Amino acid sequence: MAIVDNDCLSKSDVAVLLEGDGFFRFQKAVELYQHGVVRKIVFSGNIVNKEYGSYPFDEVRPFILKQGIPEEDLIHEDKSINTQEQAVEVVKIAMKNGWKKLALVASHEHQYRAYLTFLRVVLDTDSRIILYNAPVRNLNWFMDSGWGTRFDRLSAEFERIEKYSAIGHLANAREVVEYQKWKESLLDDGKSNA
């Protein structure tokens, strides 16, 4: 978890805004765009379940555009309905567009599983995509946002990590360490900022 939590964010092709958690995540993706860290935002997901915090793209989109994001720089990946499918679909889009660096934007309690899921797909496709963690920070752990507290959701995340690890949807600890060494070696060589 420490590796995920202390990632060295670098300029990326896109911010991957993982759908979910109501309206708490989009601002982070917007900030990355506005600060020149990313060139595009991909809103990933097509789940509509407001009781779980999953708001549709059409409801989040106006808030993103209102922040000055050009319509052509906002992409909706609309095939996925869970984190594993998000990873598969976004990596496909990245490979098709030649994107090599993705900044993952999720809420802090979901970031760990999201990263492990995306890394599994990156490794399985041998795409050599560089994943950066860009979790939303400063969210309350014990405030109920309408779909439970983040602390409760964190407990559920650990259960999902066990479940999805068992069926091979997540990268394991050894793979995370090796990938991070590779990624940091590119930083040391100055290659990832090119």
ABEGO torsion letter per residue (X at the ends): XAAAAABBBBBBABBBBBBEGEAAAAAAAAAAAAAGABABBBBBEABBBAAAGBBBAAAAAAAAAAAGBBAAABBBBAABABAAAAAAAAAAAAAAAGBABBBBBBBAAAAAAAAAAAAAAAAAAGAGBBBBBBBBBGBBAABBAGAEBAAAAAAAAAAAAAAAAAAGABBBAAAAAAAAAAAAAAAAAGAAAX
